[in-house]
Amino acid sequence: MRKSLLLGLSALAMTSAFAAPAAAADLGGGFSVSGGATIVSDYRFRGISQSFKNIALQGTISVSHKSGFYATVWGSTIDDYISAGGDEELDLIAGYKHDFNGTVLDLGVLYYYYPGSERIIPGWNSDFFEPYISVAHTFGPVTAKVTANYAPKQKALAWVHSKDDNLYIAGDLTVAIPKTPVSLTGHLGHTFGPSYLSGGFKDYTDWSIGASVTKGPVTVGVSYVDTNKSLFTVSNPFANPFTKQKDIMKAGVVGSIGVAF
């Protein structure tokens, strides 16, 4: 697998969604940078495994300005079936975040880039973009967030037509246990298709519950992830469609360990 790029990113000390928060380094001029790296036992995207239920390496780096604007690069190893033979995913994100008296608005555009997706099928393009918006509010130790992601009609999402779109609505709840390093999380999301992102289904629901422990820059987490659908695939259908199948939407336990810088 082409992991060299992701390993390089990890060496630069990047974070992921599972990594512990850390103080951003001041770059001057109102700019700051933060980052870290994470290993997960299974990379789940909206309930669907992107790594054939195997370990994935992940990393990210983010540069932000005191005005609220930020730019982020997040990456993960993936399995071949996600992007026509590509082995990695890079998410390029540009957004704006602002705190309105405890209510945090976050909006921007996310571009999913899959290097090597044209190696197996010449001319194939797995890349697509997706605007997003979220609103979060903290009530004591509890943080509630609602998110909407909408990917306009694009060829990379085609399932029924030459181009398809996709809408994802989600709610997240995080509870920090007072006087402990433990946090509990709950997630409920719904995908509206049919598109490549919905696995061809008209729609489906995903959910998860989890817990994490943070000690300094290190966070160890575990979560239970499930959906209300089944989707079977092989690791690389472009090379050998007769290898063992797995249900990549089946319930599973995901472990993670991340470090933030």
Steps between C-alpha positions, in 0.01 A plus 500: 500500500615854428538600864816708467308827469294428812803390696668824402201696623511309827864593539393863478283440808145515375172443679183320414148505633612253769810687609519691825472878479822692541601863518561638153846635425504876438636592157462874549275738312192340653579158350543172689560139405403170661524135402537135601469135394271206574474126446146356478401134488246580226441823308124555502349781290133554582481142619665345193848349530751665268782259594332158453470484880879515536736742675542847350764769553369855521644847538416866462642850520302822539591866468255753644473877530359697791231630263349150494619382160689172483646246256547131577651196332383164636611163365439128547597172345200330337427181309488467122122474458447857619671673208556260212833372629623803696646425843471837671259784559592865545238748618575864418289731714449877506258650747395767747417453868358754744379486859176693560480512881551127539338391176762403244424533129729309264462503122717427201577274206664159508672349196556121501813414300594138422852474351537211259131452423577498126755218519248219455237673287655764269306824509321410822470781752397421858549856628207717610423806713250549780396824675414463869356693793474418870370670813620394846421616851644401837284458808737445792675167428271421206557614139228450239561545128292473183664472158390507138721398205375534146693376197350645179454279194839369388625220279701343784175443693314345206289196581164538324579781256813636333522735800345467846492711817499408869375652825616404849335625821648411839478573871781449751507509879817513710501472879818576693489318833590764762833459683600208274684468165201307359258620232193321365369551148184422307435544128198463273513571127284451193616487138267590214587345162512304290862578421844348536514641855181318595619169357221522246228500765223759481593587857645343814566581865823464695566536872775451755575524870846529645734599778849648510769572756740792457834531674706796386520493120394133476144376461391134501147429383254223426162517327221276376392585143199368309258571213159373397627354169736232371752553220733219395821556305845355445823679576591564135223406254707650217777242548326191637120496543509150651682581823323486837207740540430713805191695604653846532182646655471235771528596867850509641720624783762758402803574714732797460811658644598853404755761594460875446767768475 
